[in-house]
Amino acid sequence: DTAVSQTPKYLVTQMGNDKSIKCEQNLGHDTMYWYKQDSKKFLKIMFSYNNKELIINETVPNRFSPKSPDKAHLNLHINSLELGDSAVYFCASSPVGLAKNIQYFGAGTRLSVL
Amino acid sequence: GDSVTQMEGPVTLSEEACLTINCTYTATGYPSLFWYVQYPGEGLQLLLKATKADDKGSNKGFEATYRKETTSFHLEKGSVQVSDSAVYFCALSDQGGSEKLVFGKGTKLTVNP
């Protein structure tokens, strides 16, 4: 069983399109995250949700909108895709309590905007 | 703001060689420190962690010691294996409860037989 699963694994699309990436975790965690990894492997947090509530929103364009229908899912919708959005997007989750800083990552979604 | 600096890669070693990947950090307060590893085609997974000064994290033969005086958390392994080939990320999280991880840029390690 995959603990944190993202779909799709690869996404190739044209500039200006709208696309979504889905994330699900079966670990029973309360907190979920989206990270962006650029072409130089630099990994930076975008959003964090705790029990469906947004708690971290880094400086991310409004074209990116996370949606959490329940605490096991955190989807990322991107409007009007731009070339600079090409990256690998990672979803992660973490428990509450003492282990809250240990994050479990999905395998990533490689987005290519042409 | 908080930041993590780790040595640039790529690093290429022969099997059974010693490994050190340097990591230093800048943070207010007393962060927790982590090493994550990303094997080819997979997501990141926690390798080891340390939550306070002088703590040593260890796992799978890897070790790192939280050095407050030098603000460092260098990753070491005495004898690497081909299966250790991966990208290694140093990270910190503050103790303010935000649960946000700040990552270094990653160091790609290739171990040849």
gemmi code that builds the backbone of each chain (N, CA, C; Angstrom):
import gemmi

chains = {
    "A": [
        ("ASP", (0.839, -1.202, 0.000), (0.000, 0.000, 0.000), (0.866, 1.241, 0.000)),
        ("THR", (0.610, 2.140, -0.935), (1.364, 3.388, -1.002), (0.836, 4.340, 0.051)),
        ("ALA", (1.723, 4.925, 0.855), (1.282, 5.769, 1.954), (0.787, 7.129, 1.464)),
        ("VAL", (1.583, 7.774, 0.603), (1.208, 9.050, 0.012), (1.268, 8.862, -1.501)),
        ("SER", (0.140, 8.990, -2.155), (0.101, 8.744, -3.600), (-0.352, 9.993, -4.329)),
        ("GLN", (0.323, 10.259, -5.424), (0.011, 11.427, -6.260), (-0.323, 10.952, -7.662)),
        ("THR", (-1.248, 11.651, -8.283), (-1.558, 11.376, -9.688), (-1.803, 12.689, -10.405)),
        ("PRO", (-1.350, 12.811, -11.655), (-0.566, 11.801, -12.380), (0.906, 11.862, -12.005)),
        ("LYS", (1.685, 10.933, -12.483), (3.116, 10.952, -12.248), (3.805, 11.914, -13.214)),
        ("TYR", (3.290, 11.986, -14.421), (3.812, 12.904, -15.422), (2.651, 13.697, -16.012)),
        ("LEU", (2.908, 14.953, -16.299), (1.872, 15.818, -16.859), (2.538, 16.762, -17.845)),
        ("VAL", (2.169, 16.637, -19.115), (2.710, 17.504, -20.153), (1.545, 18.294, -20.726)),
        ("THR", (1.680, 19.611, -20.779), (0.559, 20.443, -21.191), (1.061, 21.722, -21.845)),
        ("GLN", (0.153, 22.435, -22.461), (0.490, 23.685, -23.132), (0.320, 24.872, -22.190)),
        ("MET", (1.059, 25.924, -22.471), (0.892, 27.187, -21.751), (-0.549, 27.640, -21.810)),
        ("GLY", (-1.044, 28.182, -20.723), (-2.391, 28.723, -20.689), (-3.453, 27.728, -20.232)),
        ("ASN", (-3.109, 26.444, -20.239), (-4.083, 25.435, -19.796), (-4.234, 25.432, -18.280)),
        ("ASP", (-5.320, 24.779, -17.836), (-5.558, 24.571, -16.408), (-5.407, 23.079, -16.120)),
        ("LYS", (-4.702, 22.760, -15.041), (-4.497, 21.344, -14.707), (-4.578, 21.123, -13.200)),
        ("SER", (-4.841, 19.885, -12.827), (-4.907, 19.524, -11.408), (-4.008, 18.330, -11.118)),
        ("ILE", (-3.456, 18.325, -9.930), (-2.692, 17.189, -9.424), (-3.372, 16.730, -8.136)),
        ("LYS", (-3.553, 15.412, -8.027), (-4.264, 14.893, -6.857), (-3.286, 14.225, -5.892)),
        ("CYS", (-3.618, 14.303, -4.617), (-2.793, 13.665, -3.589), (-3.695, 13.046, -2.532)),
        ("GLU", (-3.337, 11.820, -2.164), (-4.083, 11.114, -1.126), (-3.096, 10.435, -0.186)),
        ("GLN", (-3.389, 10.474, 1.106), (-2.557, 9.744, 2.069), (-3.443, 8.834, 2.913)),
        ("ASN", (-2.928, 7.623, 3.158), (-3.678, 6.635, 3.939), (-3.028, 6.376, 5.294)),
        ("LEU", (-2.292, 7.388, 5.781), (-1.570, 7.253, 7.040), (-2.342, 7.788, 8.234)),
        ("GLY", (-3.495, 8.393, 7.954), (-4.268, 8.975, 9.047), (-3.697, 10.283, 9.571)),
        ("HIS", (-2.813, 10.914, 8.785), (-2.203, 12.172, 9.211), (-3.176, 13.336, 9.089)),
        ("ASP", (-2.922, 14.352, 9.935), (-3.788, 15.531, 9.906), (-3.259, 16.638, 9.007)),
        ("THR", (-1.970, 16.628, 8.734), (-1.356, 17.733, 8.004), (-0.827, 17.254, 6.665)),
        ("MET", (-1.098, 18.044, 5.623), (-0.614, 17.723, 4.283), (0.032, 18.961, 3.676)),
        ("TYR", (0.940, 18.722, 2.719), (1.760, 19.793, 2.150), (1.894, 19.623, 0.639)),
        ("TRP", (2.169, 20.744, -0.019), (2.650, 20.716, -1.386), (3.992, 21.434, -1.438)),
        ("TYR", (4.961, 20.770, -2.116), (6.282, 21.341, -2.336), (6.529, 21.416, -3.845)),
        ("LYS", (7.351, 22.376, -4.235), (7.788, 22.482, -5.633), (9.298, 22.266, -5.686)),
        ("GLN", (9.746, 21.380, -6.578), (11.179, 21.142, -6.779), (11.555, 21.604, -8.178)),
        ("ASP", (12.434, 22.585, -8.247), (12.773, 23.143, -9.563), (13.841, 22.305, -10.263)),
        ("SER", (14.272, 22.784, -11.408), (15.198, 22.010, -12.244), (16.560, 21.814, -11.578)),
        ("LYS", (16.864, 22.654, -10.607), (18.124, 22.514, -9.871), (17.941, 21.712, -8.583)),
        ("LYS", (16.821, 21.042, -8.464), (16.520, 20.172, -7.325), (16.168, 20.931, -6.051)),
        ("PHE", (16.040, 22.265, -6.147), (15.707, 23.038, -4.956), (14.251, 22.799, -4.593)),
        ("LEU", (14.015, 22.447, -3.331), (12.690, 22.044, -2.864), (12.146, 23.123, -1.940)),
        ("LYS", (10.958, 23.638, -2.259), (10.404, 24.719, -1.457), (8.930, 24.473, -1.182)),
        ("ILE", (8.526, 24.745, 0.056), (7.134, 24.531, 0.412), (6.241, 25.560, -0.277)),
        ("MET", (5.051, 25.107, -0.659), (4.060, 25.997, -1.250), (2.897, 26.207, -0.274)),
        ("PHE", (2.299, 25.108, 0.147), (1.105, 25.159, 0.996), (1.165, 24.066, 2.054)),
        ("SER", (0.421, 24.317, 3.135), (0.221, 23.287, 4.133), (-1.208, 23.388, 4.652)),
        ("TYR", (-1.844, 22.245, 4.808), (-3.196, 22.172, 5.350), (-3.188, 21.282, 6.582)),
        ("ASN", (-3.919, 21.700, 7.606), (-4.122, 20.872, 8.782), (-5.611, 20.624, 8.935)),
        ("ASN", (-5.987, 19.360, 8.798), (-7.397, 18.989, 8.947), (-8.303, 19.886, 8.096)),
        ("LYS", (-7.950, 20.010, 6.854), (-8.696, 20.749, 5.822), (-8.559, 22.270, 5.931)),
        ("GLU", (-7.768, 22.754, 6.870), (-7.625, 24.200, 7.028), (-6.244, 24.655, 6.582)),
        ("LEU", (-6.181, 25.708, 5.766), (-4.913, 26.230, 5.272), (-4.131, 26.846, 6.415)),
        ("ILE", (-2.863, 26.394, 6.619), (-2.048, 26.968, 7.676), (-0.748, 27.581, 7.165)),
        ("ILE", (-0.254, 27.159, 6.035), (0.923, 27.774, 5.441), (0.595, 28.093, 3.989)),
        ("ASN", (0.843, 29.326, 3.612), (0.683, 29.732, 2.216), (1.871, 30.620, 1.896)),
        ("GLU", (2.897, 30.026, 1.306), (4.076, 30.790, 0.956), (3.748, 31.693, -0.230)),
        ("THR", (4.707, 32.465, -0.647), (4.450, 33.410, -1.729), (4.286, 32.651, -3.034)),
        ("VAL", (3.065, 32.267, -3.304), (2.742, 31.475, -4.482), (1.701, 32.250, -5.284)),
        ("PRO", (1.845, 32.302, -6.619), (0.848, 33.027, -7.422), (-0.568, 32.524, -7.179)),
        ("ASN", (-1.523, 33.424, -7.328), (-2.939, 33.067, -7.130), (-3.426, 32.018, -8.116)),
        ("ARG", (-2.646, 31.768, -9.149), (-3.035, 30.752, -10.131), (-3.006, 29.351, -9.507)),
        ("PHE", (-2.295, 29.232, -8.388), (-2.226, 27.952, -7.693), (-3.271, 27.941, -6.572)),
        ("SER", (-4.142, 26.955, -6.610), (-5.163, 26.884, -5.564), (-5.241, 25.461, -5.031)),
        ("PRO", (-4.863, 25.282, -3.776), (-5.008, 23.966, -3.152), (-6.452, 23.758, -2.694)),
        ("LYS", (-6.842, 22.496, -2.687), (-8.200, 22.173, -2.201), (-8.124, 20.888, -1.397)),
        ("SER", (-8.700, 20.922, -0.218), (-8.662, 19.760, 0.659), (-10.092, 19.341, 0.997)),
        ("PRO", (-10.648, 18.379, 0.261), (-12.022, 17.942, 0.520), (-12.171, 17.209, 1.848)),
        ("ASP", (-11.112, 16.563, 2.287), (-11.073, 15.911, 3.595), (-9.612, 15.791, 3.993)),
        ("LYS", (-9.341, 15.364, 5.211), (-7.961, 15.451, 5.682), (-7.043, 14.434, 5.012)),
        ("ALA", (-7.594, 13.501, 4.260), (-6.763, 12.526, 3.563), (-6.398, 12.962, 2.146)),
        ("HIS", (-6.947, 14.064, 1.691), (-6.725, 14.515, 0.320), (-6.326, 15.983, 0.289)),
        ("LEU", (-5.339, 16.276, -0.553), (-4.971, 17.668, -0.817), (-4.608, 17.770, -2.284)),
        ("ASN", (-5.497, 18.387, -3.043), (-5.306, 18.517, -4.478), (-4.765, 19.900, -4.801)),
        ("LEU", (-4.048, 19.983, -5.921), (-3.465, 21.250, -6.348), (-3.968, 21.574, -7.740)),
        ("HIS", (-4.667, 22.703, -7.857), (-5.163, 23.140, -9.156), (-4.350, 24.337, -9.615)),
        ("ILE", (-3.952, 24.311, -10.884), (-3.140, 25.399, -11.421), (-3.841, 25.974, -12.646)),
        ("ASN", (-4.135, 27.258, -12.601), (-4.764, 27.949, -13.736), (-3.711, 28.608, -14.616)),
        ("SER", (-4.055, 28.766, -15.881), (-3.231, 29.541, -16.827), (-1.751, 29.204, -16.696)),
        ("LEU", (-1.420, 27.950, -16.930), (-0.061, 27.465, -16.742), (0.955, 28.274, -17.533)),
        ("GLU", (2.120, 28.496, -16.897), (3.219, 29.229, -17.510), (4.443, 28.319, -17.601)),
        ("LEU", (5.388, 28.711, -18.477), (6.598, 27.909, -18.658), (7.322, 27.691, -17.330)),
        ("GLY", (7.325, 28.730, -16.495), (8.037, 28.653, -15.224), (7.405, 27.723, -14.205)),
        ("ASP", (6.228, 27.215, -14.518), (5.587, 26.264, -13.603), (6.145, 24.859, -13.781)),
        ("SER", (6.931, 24.659, -14.829), (7.533, 23.345, -15.048), (8.434, 22.990, -13.875)),
        ("ALA", (8.154, 21.852, -13.257), (8.871, 21.452, -12.046), (8.340, 20.080, -11.641)),
        ("VAL", (8.906, 19.553, -10.562), (8.336, 18.358, -9.936), (7.622, 18.813, -8.670)),
        ("TYR", (6.374, 18.420, -8.531), (5.564, 18.810, -7.383), (5.402, 17.602, -6.464)),
        ("PHE", (5.739, 17.812, -5.201), (5.643, 16.743, -4.213), (4.569, 17.049, -3.197)),
        ("CYS", (3.788, 16.047, -2.912), (2.830, 16.095, -1.818), (3.463, 15.383, -0.618)),
        ("ALA", (3.124, 15.815, 0.574), (3.640, 15.176, 1.785), (2.594, 15.249, 2.877)),
        ("SER", (2.768, 14.431, 3.899), (1.876, 14.492, 5.059), (2.682, 14.251, 6.325)),
        ("SER", (2.122, 14.680, 7.445), (2.790, 14.454, 8.728), (1.747, 14.310, 9.824)),
        ("PRO", (2.117, 13.578, 10.870), (1.186, 13.400, 11.992), (1.242, 14.596, 12.930)),
        ("VAL", (0.411, 14.608, 13.926), (0.484, 15.613, 14.979), (1.336, 15.056, 16.110)),
        ("GLY", (1.599, 15.873, 17.100), (2.341, 15.413, 18.257), (3.837, 15.487, 18.047)),
        ("LEU", (4.559, 14.674, 18.786), (6.018, 14.740, 18.783), (6.617, 14.454, 17.413)),
        ("ALA", (5.919, 13.661, 16.603), (6.464, 13.303, 15.292), (6.026, 14.252, 14.197)),
        ("LYS", (5.514, 15.427, 14.575), (4.888, 16.291, 13.579), (5.855, 16.793, 12.533)),
        ("ASN", (7.155, 16.839, 12.871), (8.113, 17.336, 11.893), (8.605, 16.260, 10.937)),
        ("ILE", (8.166, 15.030, 11.092), (8.569, 13.972, 10.168), (7.529, 13.913, 9.065)),
        ("GLN", (7.969, 14.228, 7.865), (7.042, 14.284, 6.736), (7.248, 13.093, 5.813)),
        ("TYR", (6.139, 12.597, 5.280), (6.142, 11.450, 4.376), (5.750, 11.950, 2.995)),
        ("PHE", (6.585, 11.661, 2.011), (6.432, 12.250, 0.688), (5.880, 11.253, -0.325)),
        ("GLY", (5.123, 11.795, -1.268), (4.745, 11.036, -2.440), (5.904, 10.982, -3.423)),
        ("ALA", (5.702, 10.269, -4.528), (6.769, 10.061, -5.506), (6.946, 11.244, -6.446)),
        ("GLY", (6.033, 12.211, -6.385), (6.193, 13.414, -7.202), (5.402, 13.371, -8.493)),
        ("THR", (5.066, 14.556, -8.976), (4.426, 14.724, -10.281), (5.301, 15.658, -11.105)),
        ("ARG", (5.808, 15.149, -12.222), (6.665, 15.978, -13.074), (5.794, 16.715, -14.076)),
        ("LEU", (5.705, 18.018, -13.916), (4.895, 18.867, -14.794), (5.794, 19.550, -15.818)),
        ("SER", (5.456, 19.384, -17.076), (6.188, 20.059, -18.156), (5.206, 20.939, -18.915)),
        ("VAL", (5.486, 22.223, -18.936), (4.636, 23.183, -19.643), (5.354, 23.600, -20.923)),
        ("LEU", (4.714, 23.373, -22.060), (5.351, 23.630, -23.357), (4.876, 24.952, -23.965)),
    ],
    "B": [
        ("GLY", (15.422, 35.041, 6.775), (14.687, 33.849, 7.176), (15.594, 32.659, 7.335)),
        ("ASP", (15.011, 31.553, 7.754), (15.791, 30.327, 7.931), (16.326, 29.819, 6.598)),
        ("SER", (17.500, 29.217, 6.625), (18.058, 28.669, 5.386), (18.989, 27.506, 5.701)),
        ("VAL", (19.204, 26.677, 4.690), (20.103, 25.528, 4.800), (21.038, 25.538, 3.606)),
        ("THR", (22.306, 25.371, 3.862), (23.307, 25.315, 2.802), (24.009, 23.969, 2.865)),
        ("GLN", (23.994, 23.237, 1.768), (24.708, 21.975, 1.754), (25.629, 21.932, 0.550)),
        ("MET", (26.621, 21.069, 0.645), (27.658, 21.058, -0.377), (27.056, 20.708, -1.734)),
        ("GLU", (27.626, 21.341, -2.749), (27.160, 21.097, -4.102), (27.628, 19.718, -4.541)),
        ("GLY", (26.819, 19.083, -5.326), (27.259, 17.823, -5.888), (27.640, 18.011, -7.343)),
        ("PRO", (27.632, 16.949, -8.105), (27.438, 15.590, -7.626), (28.698, 15.032, -6.969)),
        ("VAL", (28.475, 14.034, -6.127), (29.564, 13.334, -5.467), (29.606, 11.905, -6.011)),
        ("THR", (30.771, 11.495, -6.448), (30.947, 10.133, -6.976), (32.008, 9.422, -6.157)),
        ("LEU", (31.637, 8.262, -5.619), (32.558, 7.495, -4.784), (32.591, 6.044, -5.238)),
        ("SER", (33.642, 5.360, -4.862), (33.702, 3.925, -5.057), (33.109, 3.237, -3.834)),
        ("GLU", (32.600, 2.042, -4.043), (32.031, 1.271, -2.943), (33.052, 1.137, -1.812)),
        ("GLU", (32.564, 1.240, -0.581), (33.348, 1.140, 0.656), (34.129, 2.413, 0.977)),
        ("ALA", (33.992, 3.447, 0.175), (34.646, 4.719, 0.508), (33.868, 5.413, 1.626)),
        ("CYS", (34.532, 6.398, 2.248), (33.897, 7.202, 3.298), (33.148, 8.356, 2.665)),
        ("LEU", (32.038, 8.705, 3.273), (31.207, 9.792, 2.763), (31.039, 10.877, 3.816)),
        ("THR", (31.187, 12.117, 3.399), (30.767, 13.258, 4.207), (30.056, 14.237, 3.286)),
        ("ILE", (28.842, 14.623, 3.648), (28.118, 15.683, 2.950), (27.892, 16.795, 3.966)),
        ("ASN", (28.463, 17.956, 3.668), (28.386, 19.066, 4.611), (27.052, 19.782, 4.546)),
        ("CYS", (26.583, 20.196, 5.719), (25.340, 20.954, 5.818), (25.477, 21.971, 6.939)),
        ("THR", (25.192, 23.224, 6.643), (25.133, 24.262, 7.670), (23.790, 24.959, 7.572)),
        ("TYR", (23.397, 25.584, 8.658), (22.072, 26.191, 8.669), (22.120, 27.577, 9.304)),
        ("THR", (21.109, 28.351, 8.992), (20.874, 29.648, 9.630), (19.438, 29.642, 10.116)),
        ("ALA", (19.250, 29.875, 11.390), (17.895, 29.853, 11.933), (17.833, 30.672, 13.204)),
        ("THR", (16.674, 31.223, 13.470), (16.433, 31.847, 14.774), (15.936, 30.742, 15.688)),
        ("GLY", (16.328, 30.793, 16.926), (15.877, 29.761, 17.839), (16.649, 28.462, 17.673)),
        ("TYR", (16.000, 27.377, 18.001), (16.663, 26.071, 18.028), (15.878, 25.093, 17.160)),
        ("PRO", (16.252, 25.012, 15.896), (15.481, 24.165, 14.976), (15.768, 22.686, 15.200)),
        ("SER", (14.883, 21.851, 14.696), (15.173, 20.432, 14.524), (15.830, 20.263, 13.162)),
        ("LEU", (16.724, 19.293, 13.064), (17.491, 19.091, 11.825), (17.259, 17.691, 11.279)),
        ("PHE", (17.264, 17.587, 9.964), (16.907, 16.334, 9.306), (17.823, 16.091, 8.104)),
        ("TRP", (17.987, 14.823, 7.785), (18.475, 14.410, 6.472), (17.392, 13.543, 5.843)),
        ("TYR", (17.010, 13.951, 4.626), (16.089, 13.166, 3.822), (16.859, 12.604, 2.633)),
        ("VAL", (16.405, 11.452, 2.128), (17.046, 10.829, 0.981), (15.983, 10.578, -0.093)),
        ("GLN", (16.366, 10.821, -1.326), (15.475, 10.596, -2.469), (16.143, 9.614, -3.417)),
        ("TYR", (15.644, 8.372, -3.447), (16.142, 7.379, -4.382), (15.529, 7.643, -5.759)),
        ("PRO", (16.187, 7.203, -6.808), (15.699, 7.489, -8.168), (14.234, 7.111, -8.354)),
        ("GLY", (13.463, 8.064, -8.857), (12.062, 7.806, -9.171), (11.132, 7.758, -7.975)),
        ("GLU", (11.648, 8.101, -6.804), (10.815, 8.023, -5.600), (10.711, 9.382, -4.915)),
        ("GLY", (9.820, 9.460, -3.940), (9.727, 10.668, -3.115), (10.796, 10.659, -2.041)),
        ("LEU", (10.850, 11.765, -1.310), (11.828, 11.868, -0.228), (11.382, 11.007, 0.948)),
        ("GLN", (12.362, 10.457, 1.651), (12.059, 9.737, 2.883), (13.066, 10.139, 3.955)),
        ("LEU", (12.589, 10.164, 5.174), (13.449, 10.577, 6.271), (14.556, 9.563, 6.483)),
        ("LEU", (15.790, 10.057, 6.565), (16.940, 9.195, 6.834), (17.291, 9.239, 8.324)),
        ("LEU", (17.427, 10.448, 8.865), (17.710, 10.593, 10.288), (17.387, 12.011, 10.732)),
        ("LYS", (17.329, 12.194, 12.050), (17.004, 13.516, 12.572), (17.664, 13.747, 13.918)),
        ("ALA", (17.726, 15.017, 14.300), (18.207, 15.405, 15.631), (17.431, 16.628, 16.057)),
        ("THR", (17.003, 16.649, 17.296), (16.101, 17.719, 17.724), (16.755, 18.736, 18.650)),
        ("LYS", (17.970, 18.443, 19.167), (18.619, 19.442, 20.013), (20.128, 19.309, 19.898)),
        ("ALA", (20.803, 20.322, 20.389), (22.265, 20.380, 20.274), (22.920, 19.134, 20.868)),
        ("ASP", (23.937, 18.642, 20.155), (24.749, 17.478, 20.513), (24.034, 16.143, 20.302)),
        ("ASP", (22.778, 16.191, 19.884), (22.091, 14.946, 19.518), (22.760, 14.347, 18.302)),
        ("LYS", (22.836, 13.029, 18.241), (23.332, 12.351, 17.041), (22.196, 11.520, 16.467)),
        ("GLY", (21.881, 11.764, 15.206), (20.917, 10.936, 14.506), (21.664, 9.858, 13.744)),
        ("SER", (21.076, 8.663, 13.658), (21.747, 7.593, 12.911), (20.713, 6.644, 12.333)),
        ("ASN", (21.061, 6.099, 11.157), (20.174, 5.152, 10.491), (20.921, 4.563, 9.304)),
        ("LYS", (20.809, 3.269, 9.099), (21.388, 2.590, 7.932), (22.885, 2.861, 7.798)),
        ("GLY", (23.581, 3.067, 8.880), (25.013, 3.314, 8.835), (25.374, 4.779, 8.659)),
        ("PHE", (24.385, 5.628, 8.420), (24.607, 7.072, 8.310), (24.491, 7.713, 9.693)),
        ("GLU", (25.276, 8.778, 9.899), (25.225, 9.517, 11.157), (25.320, 11.011, 10.882)),
        ("ALA", (24.724, 11.797, 11.776), (24.910, 13.250, 11.725), (24.729, 13.779, 13.136)),
        ("THR", (25.576, 14.726, 13.523), (25.524, 15.289, 14.867), (25.150, 16.762, 14.796)),
        ("TYR", (24.205, 17.157, 15.612), (23.714, 18.533, 15.692), (24.757, 19.367, 16.431)),
        ("ARG", (25.450, 20.235, 15.704), (26.493, 21.080, 16.285), (26.010, 22.521, 16.313)),
        ("LYS", (25.601, 22.958, 17.484), (25.061, 24.319, 17.598), (26.160, 25.359, 17.411)),
        ("GLU", (27.370, 25.059, 17.914), (28.442, 26.061, 17.883), (28.892, 26.364, 16.462)),
        ("THR", (28.782, 25.374, 15.583), (29.169, 25.588, 14.177), (27.949, 25.620, 13.265)),
        ("THR", (26.766, 25.556, 13.834), (25.486, 25.489, 13.086), (25.598, 24.513, 11.927)),
        ("SER", (26.002, 23.285, 12.261), (26.211, 22.284, 11.208), (25.517, 20.971, 11.556)),
        ("PHE", (25.317, 20.170, 10.515), (24.678, 18.857, 10.666), (25.180, 17.990, 9.514)),
        ("HIS", (26.472, 17.707, 9.510), (27.106, 16.994, 8.398), (26.720, 15.524, 8.407)),
        ("LEU", (26.465, 14.996, 7.228), (26.086, 13.587, 7.086), (27.341, 12.759, 6.802)),
        ("GLU", (27.489, 11.627, 7.514), (28.671, 10.795, 7.358), (28.284, 9.324, 7.279)),
        ("LYS", (29.097, 8.595, 6.519), (28.973, 7.149, 6.496), (30.362, 6.583, 6.243)),
        ("GLY", (30.724, 5.578, 6.996), (32.075, 5.057, 6.926), (32.356, 4.229, 5.684)),
        ("SER", (31.338, 3.561, 5.150), (31.560, 2.675, 4.010), (30.282, 2.645, 3.171)),
        ("VAL", (30.312, 3.343, 2.050), (29.096, 3.451, 1.238), (28.930, 2.227, 0.340)),
        ("GLN", (27.676, 1.986, -0.030), (27.322, 0.892, -0.921), (26.676, 1.447, -2.185)),
        ("VAL", (26.638, 0.638, -3.220), (26.007, 1.065, -4.470), (24.559, 1.493, -4.211)),
        ("SER", (23.887, 0.799, -3.306), (22.487, 1.085, -2.995), (22.281, 2.422, -2.284)),
        ("ASP", (23.366, 3.069, -1.887), (23.262, 4.399, -1.270), (23.161, 5.509, -2.310)),
        ("SER", (23.308, 5.177, -3.561), (23.208, 6.179, -4.623), (21.829, 6.827, -4.596)),
        ("ALA", (21.800, 8.135, -4.424), (20.539, 8.860, -4.234), (20.871, 10.350, -4.132)),
        ("VAL", (19.825, 11.152, -3.964), (20.010, 12.573, -3.665), (19.696, 12.775, -2.184)),
        ("TYR", (20.578, 13.457, -1.489), (20.451, 13.667, -0.047), (20.142, 15.134, 0.230)),
        ("PHE", (19.120, 15.354, 1.058), (18.678, 16.714, 1.389), (18.809, 16.945, 2.886)),
        ("CYS", (19.463, 18.026, 3.235), (19.495, 18.494, 4.612), (18.313, 19.444, 4.804)),
        ("ALA", (17.681, 19.417, 5.970), (16.508, 20.268, 6.192), (16.413, 20.657, 7.653)),
        ("LEU", (15.708, 21.742, 7.900), (15.427, 22.158, 9.267), (13.956, 22.524, 9.409)),
        ("SER", (13.473, 22.406, 10.614), (12.163, 22.950, 10.916), (12.283, 23.731, 12.207)),
        ("ASP", (11.560, 24.847, 12.255), (11.650, 25.648, 13.463), (10.804, 25.001, 14.548)),
        ("GLN", (10.906, 25.525, 15.739), (10.144, 24.962, 16.840), (8.909, 25.794, 17.147)),
        ("GLY", (8.578, 26.649, 16.180), (7.420, 27.507, 16.383), (6.108, 26.821, 16.096)),
        ("GLY", (6.171, 25.574, 15.684), (4.948, 24.832, 15.456), (4.387, 24.965, 14.062)),
        ("SER", (5.134, 25.611, 13.149), (4.590, 25.784, 11.809), (4.707, 24.516, 10.987)),
        ("GLU", (5.532, 23.565, 11.425), (5.757, 22.301, 10.724), (6.330, 22.492, 9.337)),
        ("LYS", (6.869, 23.671, 9.060), (7.429, 23.907, 7.740), (8.868, 23.420, 7.715)),
        ("LEU", (9.222, 22.666, 6.680), (10.595, 22.238, 6.480), (11.264, 23.170, 5.480)),
        ("VAL", (12.490, 23.571, 5.790), (13.307, 24.336, 4.857), (14.428, 23.409, 4.404)),
        ("PHE", (14.544, 23.208, 3.111), (15.492, 22.245, 2.573), (16.727, 22.920, 1.992)),
        ("GLY", (17.851, 22.212, 2.029), (19.001, 22.574, 1.229), (18.752, 22.139, -0.210)),
        ("LYS", (19.721, 22.397, -1.081), (19.506, 22.170, -2.514), (19.720, 20.727, -2.936)),
        ("GLY", (20.116, 19.876, -2.021), (20.286, 18.478, -2.370), (21.680, 18.181, -2.903)),
        ("THR", (22.186, 17.000, -2.585), (23.497, 16.544, -3.079), (23.312, 15.166, -3.671)),
        ("LYS", (23.623, 15.053, -4.954), (23.487, 13.760, -5.619), (24.726, 12.916, -5.357)),
        ("LEU", (24.520, 11.715, -4.855), (25.607, 10.774, -4.592), (25.484, 9.595, -5.538)),
        ("THR", (26.572, 9.272, -6.204), (26.658, 8.068, -7.036), (27.777, 7.209, -6.489)),
        ("VAL", (27.443, 5.954, -6.204), (28.451, 5.019, -5.706), (28.672, 3.944, -6.766)),
        ("ASN", (29.907, 3.826, -7.210), (30.263, 2.854, -8.241), (30.823, 1.576, -7.624)),
        ("PRO", (30.504, 0.417, -8.244), (31.015, -0.860, -7.699), (32.518, -0.988, -7.878)),
    ],
}
model = gemmi.Model(1)
for chain_id, residues in chains.items():
    chain = gemmi.Chain(chain_id)
    for i, (resn, *xyz) in enumerate(residues, 1):
        res = gemmi.Residue()
        res.name, res.seqid = resn, gemmi.SeqId(i, " ")
        for name, pos in zip(("N", "CA", "C"), xyz):
            atom = gemmi.Atom()
            atom.name, atom.element = name, gemmi.Element(name[0])
            atom.pos, atom.b_iso = gemmi.Position(*pos), 0.0
            res.add_atom(atom)
        chain.add_residue(res)
    model.add_chain(chain)
structure = gemmi.Structure()
structure.add_model(model)
structure.setup_entities()
